[in-house]
Amino acid sequence: MIQLARVLEANCRRADVAGRFGGDEFIVLLPETDSSTARLVAKRIAEQFELGWDVVRHKGGPPVRCSLSMGLACLRLAGASAAEQLLMQADQALYYAKSTGKGRLCVFNPAPPGTLDARSQGATEPIASHGV
């Protein structure tokens, strides 16, 4: 987690905010950033994380490969009206990304009226060229 915190810090502008959200989850707020730019930032973070930390050993055990999954939500894209709603949308996208495999990015896309599961509307994509 320390390595990820360093990567986040290195990729944040002065206006951005990054912090630990809980457990092994982090949040990055990118004010005045469109979804395309946010997607590029997410991919850059994942690639730098992968380059800096290939394997972890826990208490002298066998090596374990770490991976990142990311959920992305945008005020304009998702139609979020409050910070709590935006956070919920990013969280839904994150869990959808995790459910489709390791090293995935999912951008929240609100479901059209009548659709039960908004998460199914978010396509996932790999977030690092080397398969984080």
C-alpha positions in Angstrom: 0.0 0.0 0.0 2.9 2.3 0.6 4.1 1.8 -3.0 0.6 2.6 -4.3 0.5 5.8 -2.1 3.8 6.9 -3.6 2.5 6.3 -7.2 -0.7 8.2 -6.4 1.2 11.1 -5.0 3.5 11.2 -8.0 0.5 11.3 -10.4 -1.6 13.9 -8.7 -1.7 17.6 -9.5 -2.0 20.2 -6.7 -5.8 20.4 -7.2 -6.2 16.6 -7.0 -6.9 14.7 -3.8 -5.8 11.1 -3.1 -6.3 9.1 0.0 -7.0 5.7 1.5 -10.7 5.0 1.5 -10.6 1.9 3.6 -8.9 -1.5 3.7 -7.1 -1.8 0.4 -9.1 0.8 -1.4 -7.9 4.3 -2.3 -9.8 7.2 -3.8 -8.5 9.9 -6.2 -10.5 13.0 -6.9 -9.6 14.7 -10.2 -11.4 18.1 -10.3 -12.1 19.6 -13.7 -11.0 16.4 -15.5 -13.0 14.7 -18.2 -13.5 10.9 -18.4 -10.9 10.5 -21.2 -8.2 12.2 -19.1 -9.2 10.4 -16.0 -8.9 7.1 -17.8 -5.4 8.1 -19.0 -4.4 9.0 -15.4 -5.8 5.6 -14.1 -3.8 3.7 -16.7 -0.6 5.7 -15.9 -1.1 4.9 -12.2 -1.5 1.2 -12.9 1.5 1.0 -15.2 3.8 2.8 -12.7 2.5 0.7 -9.8 3.2 -2.4 -11.9 6.8 -1.2 -12.7 7.6 -0.4 -9.1 6.2 -3.5 -7.4 6.1 -6.9 -9.1 5.9 -9.2 -6.2 5.2 -9.1 -2.5 6.2 -11.5 0.3 4.0 -11.7 3.3 5.7 -12.9 6.5 8.4 -14.8 4.6 5.8 -16.7 2.6 5.9 -17.3 -1.2 5.8 -14.4 -3.6 2.4 -12.9 -4.3 1.7 -10.8 -7.4 -0.4 -7.6 -6.6 -2.9 -6.2 -9.1 -5.1 -3.1 -9.3 -8.7 -2.8 -10.2 -10.3 0.6 -10.7 -13.7 2.1 -10.8 -14.2 5.5 -12.4 -17.2 7.8 -12.1 -17.6 11.3 -13.6 -20.0 14.0 -12.5 -21.0 14.9 -16.1 -21.0 11.3 -17.4 -22.9 9.6 -14.6 -25.2 12.5 -13.7 -24.2 12.5 -10.1 -25.7 15.3 -8.1 -23.8 14.9 -4.8 -20.4 13.7 -3.6 -22.0 10.6 -1.9 -23.7 9.6 -5.2 -20.5 10.0 -7.2 -18.6 7.9 -4.6 -21.3 5.2 -4.8 -21.1 5.1 -8.6 -17.3 4.8 -8.5 -17.6 2.0 -5.9 -20.1 0.1 -8.1 -17.8 0.5 -11.1 -14.9 -0.8 -8.9 -16.8 -3.9 -7.8 -17.9 -4.6 -11.3 -14.3 -4.3 -12.5 -13.2 -6.7 -9.8 -15.9 -9.2 -10.8 -14.6 -9.4 -14.4 -11.0 -10.1 -13.4 -7.8 -8.6 -12.1 -6.2 -5.5 -13.5 -9.4 -4.1 -14.9 -10.9 -0.5 -15.2 -14.6 0.1 -15.3 -16.2 3.5 -16.0 -19.6 3.9 -14.4 -22.3 4.3 -17.0 -25.9 4.9 -15.7 -28.4 2.3 -16.9 -31.2 3.4 -19.2 -34.6 3.6 -17.7 -36.0 0.1 -17.0 -32.6 -1.5 -16.6 -32.2 -3.2 -13.3 -28.4 -3.3 -13.0 -26.4 -0.1 -13.8 -23.1 -1.9 -13.3 -23.8 -4.1 -16.3 -23.7 -1.0 -18.5 -20.0 -0.3 -17.7 -17.6 -2.0 -20.0 -14.2 -3.0 -18.5 -10.8 -2.7 -20.0 -7.3 -3.7 -19.0 -5.6 -0.9 -17.1 -1.9 -1.7 -17.8 -0.1 -2.8 -20.9 1.6 -5.6 -19.0 -1.5 -7.0 -17.3 -1.4 -5.7 -13.8 
